[in-house]
């Protein structure tokens, strides 16, 4: 089947721009090579900015950006690099612009793999991410950290994992942080507190997301209080809250005639930042990861769980007391995710 996404129509082109010249004797840290695919998209611009600023990998970490996109985009990539140059980010050492996978994936330490074809057949995404997985397998560092972003994240991440057998499947994850951030914003608004006062709002799921605030807490006058005891509104937490989050992207589309890109790019950066720098003690975040069977989710599928992270290793938070309404939705989402994954694998 012909692949109609922008990146598949490849014309070999690779260019490099040195952004900041440096004296190797003064270098304090080795460079990190960070890949962003679909790099001319608005979401990619948000990610490139945050990475270059130091938000994601630390404010002392020099960066070499690898920007990958498809045939006919080299001019747009060069325009993005001109903007990055004009931003004068001191951590950004070099930018590689390319339309071919070998240059894009060679030696990378981290990757943001973007896919925003909302209405494309599912097998097109599977083919693209199988290609990305093969490139990771052949060219990337074996320690590479990957976040798969965009629609059908569970299936695409699964395809990527299958094509990269020598890379630990724990190193390939999927983005559900956008829904977590959206859910957290709703709870903070309901409580009339700043979003950074709320923690442990999480998102379960794959095909279908399940926002969950039943174990969330918030800081009030130096005390952590349970959200459930303050709101005292089970109907909201098990119903309206979930529906508001799940239709957020559609509401954005209706309001702006486009899907979210700024918030999604920020969420991808939050995901990678916490993976790279770790989560605070007592804090959970949501990541699409390979299931170990926890909470009855079948082993091997990519599914969003609450995780804690230390030394760049995530662990699923087990033993959470899951509300029965939430558990029913988790089971339904797991079944839909399994069906979609199996269908996509057969189609590809």
C-alpha positions as CSV (number, residue, x, y, z in Angstrom):
1,X,0.0,0.0,0.0
2,X,1.3,3.4,-0.9
3,X,2.2,5.6,2.1
4,X,0.8,9.1,1.7
5,X,2.2,10.8,4.8
6,X,4.6,13.7,4.2
7,X,7.7,11.9,5.5
8,X,7.3,8.8,3.4
9,X,7.9,10.5,0.1
10,X,11.6,10.8,0.6
11,X,14.2,12.6,-1.3
12,X,17.7,12.3,0.2
13,X,18.7,15.6,1.6
14,X,20.7,16.3,4.7
15,X,22.2,19.6,5.8
16,X,23.8,20.7,9.0
17,X,24.1,24.1,10.8
18,X,26.6,24.9,13.5
19,X,24.7,27.1,15.9
20,X,27.3,27.7,18.6
21,X,31.0,27.1,18.1
22,X,32.7,25.9,21.3
23,X,36.1,25.1,22.6
24,X,36.2,21.3,23.4
25,X,38.5,22.1,26.4
26,X,35.7,24.1,27.9
27,X,33.0,21.5,27.3
28,X,31.5,20.3,30.7
29,X,29.1,17.7,29.3
30,X,28.9,15.6,26.2
31,X,26.3,16.6,23.7
32,X,22.9,15.0,23.6
33,X,21.5,14.2,20.1
34,X,17.8,14.7,20.1
35,X,15.6,13.7,17.1
36,X,12.2,15.3,16.3
37,X,10.3,13.8,13.4
38,X,7.6,15.7,11.5
39,X,9.8,18.6,12.4
40,X,8.0,21.3,10.4
41,X,4.8,20.8,12.3
42,X,3.7,23.4,15.0
43,X,4.0,20.7,17.7
44,X,7.6,20.1,16.7
45,X,8.4,23.8,17.0
46,X,7.2,23.8,20.6
47,X,9.4,20.8,21.4
48,X,12.4,22.2,19.6
49,X,12.1,25.4,21.6
50,X,11.8,23.6,25.0
51,X,14.7,21.3,24.2
52,X,17.0,24.1,23.1
53,X,16.1,26.2,26.2
54,X,17.1,23.4,28.6
55,X,13.6,22.7,29.9
56,X,13.7,19.0,29.0
57,X,17.2,17.7,29.5
58,X,18.6,20.3,31.9
59,X,19.9,23.8,31.8
60,X,23.5,22.8,31.5
61,X,23.1,20.1,28.8
62,X,24.4,20.9,25.3
63,X,22.1,19.8,22.6
64,X,22.4,18.7,18.9
65,X,19.0,18.7,17.3
66,X,18.1,16.2,14.5
67,X,15.1,17.5,12.5
68,X,13.4,14.9,10.2
69,X,10.7,15.6,7.7
70,X,9.7,14.6,4.2
71,X,10.2,15.4,0.6
72,X,10.0,19.1,-0.2
73,X,10.4,20.3,3.4
74,X,14.1,21.3,3.4
75,X,13.3,24.9,2.9
76,X,10.9,24.9,5.8
77,X,13.5,23.1,7.9
78,X,16.0,25.7,7.1
79,X,13.6,28.4,8.0
80,X,13.1,26.8,11.4
81,X,16.8,26.7,11.9
82,X,17.1,30.4,11.1
83,X,14.6,31.0,13.9
84,X,16.5,28.8,16.3
85,X,19.6,30.7,15.5
86,X,17.9,34.0,16.2
87,X,16.7,32.8,19.5
88,X,20.4,32.6,20.7
89,X,19.9,29.5,22.8
90,X,23.3,28.9,24.5
91,X,22.8,25.1,24.8
92,X,22.0,24.5,21.2
93,X,25.3,23.5,19.5
94,X,24.2,22.1,16.1
95,X,21.1,21.4,14.1
96,X,20.9,18.5,11.5
97,X,18.2,18.9,8.9
98,X,17.3,15.8,6.9
99,X,14.7,13.9,5.0
100,X,16.3,10.5,5.3
101,X,16.2,8.1,8.3
102,X,19.9,7.1,8.4
103,X,21.1,10.6,9.1
104,X,18.2,11.4,11.4
105,X,18.5,8.4,13.7
106,X,22.3,7.9,13.8
107,X,23.7,8.2,17.3
108,X,20.6,9.7,18.9
109,X,20.1,9.7,22.6
110,X,16.4,10.7,22.6
111,X,13.6,10.9,20.1
112,X,10.2,12.6,19.8
113,X,8.4,10.7,17.1
114,X,5.4,12.7,16.0
115,X,2.3,11.5,14.1
116,X,-0.6,13.9,13.6
117,X,-2.6,12.2,10.7
118,X,-5.8,12.2,12.7
119,X,-8.0,10.6,10.1
120,X,-5.6,8.4,8.3
121,X,-6.1,4.6,8.1
122,X,-4.5,2.9,11.1
123,X,-2.2,0.7,9.0
124,X,-0.5,3.8,7.6
125,X,0.6,4.8,11.1
126,X,1.7,1.2,11.8
127,X,3.9,1.2,8.6
128,X,5.5,4.5,9.5
129,X,6.3,3.5,13.0
130,X,7.6,0.1,11.9
131,X,9.9,2.1,9.7
132,X,11.0,4.3,12.6
133,X,11.6,1.2,14.7
134,X,13.8,-0.3,12.0
135,X,15.8,2.9,11.9
136,X,16.1,2.9,15.7
137,X,17.3,-0.6,15.6
138,X,19.9,0.1,12.9
139,X,21.2,3.6,13.8
140,X,20.3,4.8,17.3
141,X,22.1,4.2,20.5
142,X,20.7,1.2,22.3
143,X,20.0,3.4,25.3
144,X,17.8,5.8,23.3
145,X,14.7,7.1,25.0
146,X,11.7,7.4,22.7
147,X,8.3,9.0,23.1
148,X,5.7,8.2,20.4
149,X,3.3,11.2,20.1
150,X,0.0,11.7,18.4
151,X,-3.0,9.6,17.5
152,X,-3.2,5.8,17.9
153,X,-0.2,6.0,20.2
154,X,-0.6,2.4,21.7
155,X,-0.6,0.7,18.3
156,X,2.2,2.9,16.8
157,X,4.4,2.4,19.8
158,X,3.8,-1.3,19.7
159,X,4.8,-1.4,16.0
160,X,8.0,0.6,16.8
161,X,8.9,-1.8,19.5
162,X,8.4,-4.9,17.3
163,X,10.8,-3.4,14.7
164,X,13.5,-2.7,17.2
165,X,14.2,-6.0,19.0
166,X,17.7,-5.1,20.3
167,X,16.4,-2.0,22.1
168,X,14.8,-2.6,25.5
169,X,11.0,-2.2,25.1
170,X,11.0,-0.1,28.2
171,X,12.9,2.6,26.2
172,X,9.9,3.1,23.8
173,X,7.0,4.9,25.4
174,X,3.8,6.7,24.3
175,X,2.5,10.1,25.1
176,X,-0.6,10.4,27.4
177,X,0.7,13.4,29.3
178,X,-1.6,15.7,27.3
179,X,-4.7,14.1,28.8
180,X,-3.1,14.1,32.2
181,X,-2.4,17.8,31.9
182,X,-5.9,18.5,30.7
183,X,-7.3,16.4,33.6
184,X,-5.1,18.2,36.1
185,X,-6.2,21.6,34.8
186,X,-9.9,20.6,35.3
187,X,-9.3,19.5,38.9
188,X,-7.3,22.6,39.7
189,X,-10.1,24.8,38.3
190,X,-12.7,22.9,40.3
191,X,-10.6,23.3,43.5
192,X,-9.8,27.0,42.6
193,X,-6.0,26.3,43.1
194,X,-3.0,26.6,40.9
195,X,-2.3,23.5,38.8
196,X,1.1,23.0,40.5
197,X,-0.7,22.5,43.8
198,X,-2.3,19.3,42.5
199,X,-0.6,15.9,42.0
200,X,-1.3,12.3,41.1
201,X,-4.1,13.0,38.7
202,X,-3.4,10.2,36.2
203,X,-4.7,8.8,32.9
204,X,-5.1,5.1,32.2
205,X,-5.8,3.6,28.7
206,X,-4.8,3.1,25.2
207,X,-7.7,3.1,22.8
208,X,-9.8,5.4,24.9
209,X,-8.4,7.4,27.8
210,X,-9.5,7.1,31.4
211,X,-8.7,10.2,33.5
212,X,-8.6,9.4,37.2
213,X,-8.5,11.8,40.2
214,X,-9.7,9.4,42.9
215,X,-6.2,9.2,44.4
216,X,-5.1,12.7,43.6
217,X,-4.1,15.2,46.4
218,X,-3.6,18.9,46.5
219,X,-1.5,21.2,48.7
220,X,-3.5,23.5,50.9
221,X,-1.8,25.6,53.6
222,X,1.2,23.2,53.6
223,X,-1.0,20.1,54.0
224,X,-1.8,17.5,51.3
225,X,-5.5,16.9,51.1
226,X,-7.4,14.2,49.1
227,X,-9.3,15.6,46.2
228,X,-12.2,13.3,46.8
229,X,-12.7,14.5,50.4
230,X,-12.7,18.1,49.3
231,X,-14.9,17.8,46.2
232,X,-17.3,15.2,47.7
233,X,-18.8,14.7,44.2
234,X,-18.5,11.2,43.0
235,X,-20.8,11.8,40.0
236,X,-18.4,14.5,38.8
237,X,-15.3,12.4,39.2
238,X,-16.8,9.3,37.6
239,X,-18.7,11.0,34.8
240,X,-18.5,14.7,33.8
241,X,-14.8,15.1,34.6
242,X,-13.9,12.1,32.3
243,X,-16.1,13.3,29.5
244,X,-14.8,16.8,29.6
245,X,-11.2,15.6,29.3
246,X,-12.0,13.1,26.5
247,X,-13.7,15.7,24.3
248,X,-11.1,18.4,24.9
249,X,-9.3,17.9,21.6
250,X,-12.6,18.0,19.8
251,X,-13.6,21.2,21.5
252,X,-10.3,22.7,20.5
253,X,-10.9,21.6,16.9
254,X,-14.3,23.2,16.9
255,X,-13.0,26.5,18.4
256,X,-9.8,26.8,16.3
257,X,-10.4,24.5,13.3
258,X,-7.2,22.7,14.3
259,X,-6.1,20.1,16.9
260,X,-4.0,21.2,19.9
261,X,-0.3,21.6,19.1
262,X,1.1,23.9,21.8
263,X,-0.3,22.0,24.7
264,X,0.6,18.6,23.0
265,X,4.2,19.8,22.5
266,X,4.4,20.9,26.1
267,X,3.0,17.6,27.2
268,X,5.7,15.7,25.2
269,X,8.4,17.8,26.8
270,X,6.9,17.1,30.3
271,X,6.9,13.4,29.5
272,X,10.6,13.4,28.4
273,X,11.7,15.8,31.2
274,X,10.3,13.6,33.9
275,X,11.8,10.5,32.3
276,X,15.2,12.1,32.0
277,X,15.2,14.0,35.3
278,X,12.9,11.9,37.5
279,X,9.7,12.4,39.4
280,X,9.4,14.0,42.8
281,X,8.9,11.7,45.7
282,X,5.3,10.8,46.1
283,X,4.4,12.0,42.7
284,X,3.0,9.9,39.8
285,X,2.8,10.8,36.1
286,X,1.1,9.0,33.2
287,X,3.1,7.2,30.5
288,X,2.1,4.8,27.8
289,X,4.4,1.8,28.6
290,X,4.5,-1.9,28.0
291,X,2.1,-3.6,30.4
292,X,3.4,-6.1,32.9
293,X,-0.1,-7.3,33.6
294,X,-0.8,-4.8,36.4
295,X,-4.4,-3.9,37.0
296,X,-5.5,-6.7,34.7
297,X,-4.2,-5.1,31.6
298,X,-2.8,-7.8,29.3
299,X,0.9,-8.2,29.2
300,X,2.8,-6.8,26.3
301,X,0.4,-4.1,25.1
302,X,1.3,-0.5,25.3
303,X,-1.1,1.1,27.8
304,X,-1.1,4.2,29.9
305,X,-0.3,3.7,33.6
306,X,0.7,5.9,36.5
307,X,4.4,5.6,36.9
308,X,7.2,6.9,39.1
309,X,10.7,7.5,37.6
310,X,14.2,7.3,39.1
311,X,17.5,7.2,37.3
312,X,15.7,7.3,33.9
313,X,13.8,4.1,34.7
314,X,10.1,4.1,35.1
315,X,8.1,1.8,37.3
316,X,4.4,1.2,37.2
317,X,2.8,2.3,40.5
318,X,1.1,-0.8,41.7
319,X,-1.3,-1.4,44.6
320,X,-3.4,1.7,43.9
321,X,-7.0,1.4,45.2
322,X,-8.9,1.8,41.9
323,X,-12.4,3.1,42.0
324,X,-14.9,0.5,40.6
325,X,-16.2,3.0,38.0
326,X,-12.6,3.7,36.8
327,X,-11.7,-0.1,36.8
328,X,-14.6,-0.8,34.5
329,X,-13.4,1.8,32.1
330,X,-9.8,0.5,32.4
331,X,-11.0,-3.0,31.4
332,X,-13.0,-1.7,28.5
333,X,-10.1,0.4,27.2
334,X,-7.7,-2.5,27.5
335,X,-10.0,-4.7,25.4
336,X,-10.4,-2.0,22.7
337,X,-6.6,-1.5,22.7
338,X,-6.0,-5.2,22.3
339,X,-8.5,-5.5,19.5
340,X,-7.0,-2.4,17.7
341,X,-3.4,-3.7,18.1
342,X,-4.2,-7.1,16.8
343,X,-6.1,-5.7,13.8
344,X,-3.3,-3.3,13.0
345,X,-0.7,-6.0,13.1
346,X,-2.7,-8.2,10.8
347,X,-3.3,-5.3,8.3
348,X,0.3,-4.3,8.2
